[in-house]
């Protein structure tokens, strides 16, 4: 992919939107309608400041005619973000790969209302790595090991590990425990988007998700489980635990969706991406990274 026509700013690269066929007279009209949550005055200010350009770096003006299939680049900005008061830790770094231990409540990459308060942006600012890109994602609420590609030239080799399921991934979770039903060794089910955009749900049909379970310890109505996902569906571990009647402690989505703003920095989701292990596709060496964090009953 060609370099973006706008440089990284405050650790954040420009966003891009492709212009679809449509009736808009100007590019500015499309942007105002497409991103209705952003006031017209904000777009006008960005355009005047030269912060909206096409893929060739040519500025978008207030009267520039609409051109379908053109790509437009711009900077995202938010008036305010709630600071996440926890720090990430670099576990490993070489010229190709970066392994980081992510704290709870920090998004892996900019999404929605989280831009500066994302792991990618923090790392780009601190390490000066503008080409950094996450190789996989874990939930914002989940802590633990995340891998990043340092340079585009070798990124595909690491992406292939995830596509081919050649990485051993292990999580830990604290769950509600009644002690009566036997814990299944494996949970397989079909996961689809729920009616609420924030959630997933299980439905009948060919399974597209698989998680392996192991009981590590249990007492006083709680258990610590080892969860090993074979597949990587969104919210897979949280849905599978809830479906077994073993919801993860302090989960604000499953089994009950709590109101927005209900999360509490003092009560993080008790789910931890504990370790990743694989054979490095570039030199064949075994790699293993483990979070120093622990979950306690």
N, C-alpha and C positions, 0 to 999 in steps of 0.2 A: 504494500500500500504506500502511495506517495506521502511525503511529509505534509502535515497540515499547513495551510497558508498563514496561520496565526501561531505565534509562539506560546509556550506554556507560560501561564501567569499565576503566581502564588501557588505553584505546584499543581495547577489544574490546566489541562489542555483544552482547546476549544471543542465545543459540541458541533455536531453536523446534522443537517436535515436535507433530505432529497426532495426537490420540488415535484409533486405529482401533477398529472394533467388536471386542469381545473379552470374556473372562470375568473380568477383574480386578475385585476388589471396591472397591479404592481407586486413586486416581491414583498414590500412592506405590508401590503394588505393581507397577503397570505400569512405572514408571521404573526400579525395581530390576531387573526382568526384561528390559526393553528394552535397558538399558545395563549389561550384565552385568559389564563391565570396571570399573565404578565401584562400590566397596563400599557396602553398605546404609548403613553409618554415615555415609558422605559425603553421601548423599542426605538422611538424617535431619538432618545438621548444616545443609545448605543450606536445607531446609524451615524449620527452627527460626529461621534467620537472615532469613527472609522473602525468599529469593533464588529462589524458584520461584513463579510466578504464572500466571494465565490471561491471555487476550488483553485482558481488561477490567481487568487489574491486581489482581484478587482473589487473595489468597495461597492457595496449596495447603497444606493442613494434613495431618498424618499420617493423619487419618481421613476426609478429604474423599472422598465417593463418586466412583467412576469415571464419566466422562461422554464417550461417544464423540463424535468430531468437534470436541471442544474443543481449542484450541491452548494449549500450555503453554510458557512461556518460562523460561529458566534461564541462569546463567552457567557457561561451561566453565572448568575450571581444571586445570592440570597441576602435579604436584609439582615438576618441574624440566625445563628445556629447555636443550639445549646451545647456548650463544651462537654466533651466526654473526659472526665477527670482521671483516666487511666492510661498508662503508657504501654506501647508495644515494645517488644524486645527482638532484636536481630539475633537469630540462632546460627545462621550460616550465610556467607556471601562469597561468591567468586565472580568471574567475568560473565558467567551465563545465568547463574541461579541465585535467588535470594530466598531464604526461609525465615519466616517471622512468626513470633508468638503474638497473636492478636488478643487484645482485651475484650471483655464483654461490652456491648452497646456501640461498638465501632463498626460501621459498614466497611466492607472490603474495598469497594470502589464507589465513586459518587453515584447517588441514586436519590430521586425525589428531593427531599429537603435536607439531605446529607451530602455536602460537598467538601468543605474544608475538614469536617469531622468524618473523614473516611481514611482508612488505612493507606490506600494508594497515594492520596494527596499528601498525607503526613510524611510518607517515605520519600516521595519525590522532592519535597521541600528540604527534608533533613539530609538526604543523601545526594541530591543533585542528579538524580537519574530520570531524565525526561522520557526515556524510552521504556521505563518500567511498566509491566503489565501483569495482572494476576493470571495465574494458570488455572485457577478454580475458585469457587466461592464457598464460603460458609455463611450462615445467617448472621445478621448484625448482632443478634442477641447471644450468639454462641462465641465462646473464646477458643483459642487454640492455634494450631499450626496452619499457616497459609504459605503457599509457594508462589513466587513471582519470577517471571522471565526478565532478565536484565537487558537483553538485546534481541531485536527482531530476527536476526539471521539464524538463531538456533531455537527460536520459540516453538516452531512446528514440532520439533523432536520431543519436547516436553509435553506439548498438548496431546501428542499421540499416546503417551502413557495413560492419560485419563480416558481417552476414547477407547483404548484397547483394554481398559480395566487392569492395567499392569502395575498399579500402585496399591499396596496394602494400607488401608485406612482403618484406624481404630479410635473410637470415641469412648468417653465415659459419661454417665448420666446418673443423677439421683432421682429416683422415681418413687411414687406412692407404692407401698408394698403391703398386701394383705396376707401373704404367706400361704394361701390356700391353693390357687391354681398353679400347676406346674409351668415354669417358664419355657416357652417353646425355643428350640435351638435356632429356628429360622422363621421369619415372617415374610411371606410373599403376598403381594396384592397389587391391584391396579389403582394408580393414583392419577387423579385429574384435578383440574381447577375447580374450586368450590364456587358457590354462588357469590360469596364475598371474595373480592380480589386478593385479599391478604392470606387466604387459606387454601389448603388442598384437602381432598377427601378420598376415601376409598370407595370404589364401585365394583360391581360384578364385571368379570371379563378377564382376558388374558393378563396375567401379572406383568407389570413393567417395573417393579421395585422389589428389592430383596435386602433384608437385614439379618445378620446373625447375632444372637443374644448369648450372653454369659453372665451369670450371677457372681459378683465378686464378694459382696457382704450384705447382710440385712439385719436390721434391728429397729425397734421402736417405731414401726410403721413406715420405714423408709428402706430402700435398697440402693446399692451402687452397682450399676450394670456396665458391662463392656459391650459396646455396640460396634459391629463391623459391617458397614454398608458395602454390598457388592455392587449396587447401582447408586446413582447420585441424583435422585429426584429431589425437587425442592421440598423442604420440610419433611423429608422421608422419615427420619428418625423420630421426630416429634409426633407425626401421624401414627406411625407404627406403635409407639409406646402408648399413646392415648387409646388406640383401637384395642389394645390388650388390657385396658383398664389399669394401666401403669403410667399415668401422665407424669411428665417431667416437672420437678419442683420449680415453682415460680414461672411457669409458662403462661404468657398472656394471650396465647392464641388457641391452644388445645388443652383440654376439650372444650373450654369456654372462651369465646372471644371477648376480652375485656375492652372497655372504652379506651380510645386513644389518649395517651398521656398517663395511663395507669402504671407504666413501668417505673421502677424504683431502683436507683443506682445502688442502693443497699441490699437489693434482692435480685441479683442477676439470675437469668435462666441457668439452671444447673446442668448444662450440657457443655462438654469440653472435647474439642478435636485434639485428642491426646498425642497421636503419632501418625507419621507417614513413612513408608519405606518402599524403595524401588531400586532398580538397577539403572544407573545413569546411562541414557542413550548415547551420550557423546564419548565416554571413555570406558563404559562397562563396569565402573566401580559401584559397589553397593552404597546406597545412601539411606540414612535413617535419621529422622528429626523428631524430637519429642518435646512437648510443652512441659516447662517446669511447674506449671500450675497443678493444683490438686483439688478434688472435690471431697467434701467430708459429710458423713451422715449427721 
